[in-house]
Amino acid sequence: MFYLLLYGILENDRLSQRTLEDIFNDSVFKILFGLETDEKVCRSSLSERLSKIPADYFRQIYDCVYDRFSECYSSSEMEQYNLIRVDSSIVSDTSGRMVEGIDNKRGKLAVNIVLH
């Protein structure tokens, strides 16, 4: 499932269960990940599998990838290539606040960022 999601994110601008179904059933995906050519999956099966994956699984994957990344690059290399670790919830919250500020009915741009 992880490889299917990762491959789907890398290959498509918009990811959906239909897209994931098409990717899984594609011969290129099966060759890349060593699957049998006669293996098939349907959207309902993907939906069921996705609904049962605990969110912590993805946190563990993120932590593992970040740890490996950190082993490959020194702090100065990360800075040189502008590679930084960002908490997506902060980015999402900040962008939401910017939209609120831009949509402010008084016509003023007001962005409040609260750091915890």
CYANA upper distance limits for C-alpha pairs under 8 A (distance plus 0.5 A):
  1 MET  CA      5 LEU  CA      6.70
  2 PHE  CA      6 LEU  CA      6.58
  3 TYR  CA      7 TYR  CA      6.35
  4 LEU  CA      8 GLY  CA      6.42
  4 LEU  CA     20 LEU  CA      7.42
  4 LEU  CA     23 ILE  CA      8.03
  4 LEU  CA     24 PHE  CA      7.33
  5 LEU  CA      9 ILE  CA      6.60
  5 LEU  CA     20 LEU  CA      7.87
  6 LEU  CA     10 LEU  CA      6.75
  7 TYR  CA     11 GLU  CA      6.51
  8 GLY  CA     12 ASN  CA      6.30
  8 GLY  CA     15 LEU  CA      7.07
  8 GLY  CA     19 THR  CA      8.02
  8 GLY  CA     20 LEU  CA      6.88
  8 GLY  CA     23 ILE  CA      7.51
  9 ILE  CA     13 ASP  CA      7.62
  9 ILE  CA     14 ARG  CA      8.33
  9 ILE  CA     15 LEU  CA      7.07
 15 LEU  CA     19 THR  CA      6.53
 15 LEU  CA     20 LEU  CA      7.64
 16 SER  CA     20 LEU  CA      6.73
 17 GLN  CA     21 GLU  CA      6.58
 17 GLN  CA     43 ARG  CA      6.17
 17 GLN  CA     46 LEU  CA      7.30
 17 GLN  CA     47 SER  CA      7.55
 18 ARG  CA     22 ASP  CA      6.77
 18 ARG  CA     43 ARG  CA      6.66
 19 THR  CA     23 ILE  CA      6.62
 20 LEU  CA     24 PHE  CA      6.57
 20 LEU  CA     43 ARG  CA      8.38
 20 LEU  CA     46 LEU  CA      8.41
 21 GLU  CA     25 ASN  CA      6.69
 21 GLU  CA     41 VAL  CA      6.70
 21 GLU  CA     42 CYS  CA      6.37
 21 GLU  CA     43 ARG  CA      6.39
 21 GLU  CA     46 LEU  CA      7.99
 22 ASP  CA     26 ASP  CA      6.64
 23 ILE  CA     29 PHE  CA      6.96
 24 PHE  CA     29 PHE  CA      6.67
 24 PHE  CA     30 LYS  CA      7.47
 24 PHE  CA     40 LYS  CA      7.72
 24 PHE  CA     41 VAL  CA      7.37
 25 ASN  CA     29 PHE  CA      8.03
 25 ASN  CA     30 LYS  CA      7.94
 25 ASN  CA     39 GLU  CA      7.92
 25 ASN  CA     40 LYS  CA      6.20
 25 ASN  CA     41 VAL  CA      7.31
 26 ASP  CA     30 LYS  CA      7.07
 27 SER  CA     31 ILE  CA      6.64
 27 SER  CA     37 THR  CA      7.15
 28 VAL  CA     32 LEU  CA      6.65
 29 PHE  CA     33 PHE  CA      6.71
 30 LYS  CA     34 GLY  CA      6.17
 30 LYS  CA     35 LEU  CA      5.11
 30 LYS  CA     36 GLU  CA      7.13
 30 LYS  CA     37 THR  CA      6.96
 31 ILE  CA     35 LEU  CA      6.86
 35 LEU  CA     39 GLU  CA      7.56
 41 VAL  CA     45 SER  CA      7.06
 41 VAL  CA     46 LEU  CA      7.70
 42 CYS  CA     46 LEU  CA      6.94
 43 ARG  CA     47 SER  CA      6.52
 44 SER  CA     48 GLU  CA      6.67
 45 SER  CA     49 ARG  CA      6.75
 46 LEU  CA     50 LEU  CA      6.53
 47 SER  CA     51 SER  CA      6.63
 48 GLU  CA     52 LYS  CA      7.05
 49 ARG  CA     53 ILE  CA      7.14
 53 ILE  CA     57 TYR  CA      7.50
 54 PRO  CA     58 PHE  CA      8.20
 55 ALA  CA     59 ARG  CA      7.26
 56 ASP  CA     60 GLN  CA      6.67
 57 TYR  CA     61 ILE  CA      6.86
 58 PHE  CA     62 TYR  CA      6.64
 59 ARG  CA     63 ASP  CA      6.65
 60 GLN  CA     64 CYS  CA      6.59
 61 ILE  CA     65 VAL  CA      6.63
 62 TYR  CA     66 TYR  CA      6.54
 63 ASP  CA     67 ASP  CA      6.55
 64 CYS  CA     68 ARG  CA      6.81
 65 VAL  CA     69 PHE  CA      6.56
 66 TYR  CA     70 SER  CA      6.53
 67 ASP  CA     71 GLU  CA      6.87
 68 ARG  CA     72 CYS  CA      7.04
 69 PHE  CA     73 TYR  CA      6.95
 70 SER  CA     74 SER  CA      7.46
 73 TYR  CA     77 GLU  CA      6.21
 73 TYR  CA     78 MET  CA      6.59
 74 SER  CA     78 MET  CA      6.72
 75 SER  CA     79 GLU  CA      6.74
 76 SER  CA     80 GLN  CA      6.50
 77 GLU  CA     81 TYR  CA      6.61
 78 MET  CA     82 ASN  CA      6.28
 78 MET  CA     83 LEU  CA      5.24
 78 MET  CA     84 ILE  CA      7.17
 79 GLU  CA     83 LEU  CA      6.63
 79 GLU  CA     84 ILE  CA      7.92
 86 VAL  CA     90 ILE  CA      8.37
 86 VAL  CA     91 VAL  CA      8.18
 87 ASP  CA     91 VAL  CA      7.23
 88 SER  CA     92 SER  CA      6.51
 89 SER  CA     93 ASP  CA      6.48
 90 ILE  CA     94 THR  CA      6.50
 91 VAL  CA     95 SER  CA      6.60
 92 SER  CA     96 GLY  CA      6.60
 93 ASP  CA     97 ARG  CA      6.76
 94 THR  CA     98 MET  CA      6.73
 94 THR  CA    113 ILE  CA      7.13
 95 SER  CA     99 VAL  CA      6.80
 96 GLY  CA    100 GLU  CA      6.81
 97 ARG  CA    101 GLY  CA      6.65
 97 ARG  CA    111 VAL  CA      6.53
 97 ARG  CA    112 ASN  CA      7.36
 97 ARG  CA    113 ILE  CA      8.09
 98 MET  CA    102 ILE  CA      6.56
 98 MET  CA    110 ALA  CA      8.06
 98 MET  CA    111 VAL  CA      5.98
 99 VAL  CA    103 ASP  CA      6.47
100 GLU  CA    104 ASN  CA      6.55
100 GLU  CA    110 ALA  CA      8.47
100 GLU  CA    111 VAL  CA      8.18
101 GLY  CA    108 LYS  CA      7.82
101 GLY  CA    109 LEU  CA      5.53
101 GLY  CA    110 ALA  CA      4.98
101 GLY  CA    111 VAL  CA      5.76
102 ILE  CA    107 GLY  CA      8.30
102 ILE  CA    108 LYS  CA      7.77
102 ILE  CA    109 LEU  CA      5.79
102 ILE  CA    110 ALA  CA      7.61
103 ASP  CA    107 GLY  CA      8.22
104 ASN  CA    108 LYS  CA      6.85
104 ASN  CA    109 LEU  CA      7.37
104 ASN  CA    110 ALA  CA      7.98
